[in-house]
Amino acid sequence: MSKILQFIRHSKSSWQFQVDDHDRPLKKRGVNDAILVSKHLKTILLKPDVIFCSSAQRTKSTATLFVDILELKNVNFEVKKALYDFSGPSVLDAIKTCDDSVTVLMLFGHNYALTNLCNSLGNISIDNVTTSGFVQIEFDQNSWKNIQNGKTTKIVFPKHLK
């Protein structure tokens, strides 16, 4: 049985308000890009078994848009503070502790962690996972703790759809 990892970087966020980084909301462009990408994915997405999401407001807002449009309200949704990580080790730890009964894991997170992980786990070099960007990597592994050397099978960025 293979494992499929779906990364989604949070949508473009706003710096307009005097709030802590963790609490920044989405910009209108971010909302529009999330809608654009999720509508595109609707017909080609493998439905996840579980969704992991950073605890930051911008990732939760992005995830809500994707979940609504992709009709994933019945999928187990877990907010994880450890995913509020910008380099990657905590995100990788969260992935590797995922229950092996899960085949498809969707994860909403931040850069540079997502770009680093896509490049270290997948087989295609990505300069930058853009805001609202989607990357899917498939692994010929039975256990999340053993994932490595995956095959990048889908990359969808807003700029591909405009």
Beta strands, then each sheet from edge to edge (+ up, - down):
strand 1: 3-9
strand 2: 50-54
strand 3: 76-80
strand 4: 104-109
strand 5: 134-139
strand 6: 151-156
sheet 1: 3+ 2+ 4+ 1+ 5- 6+
end
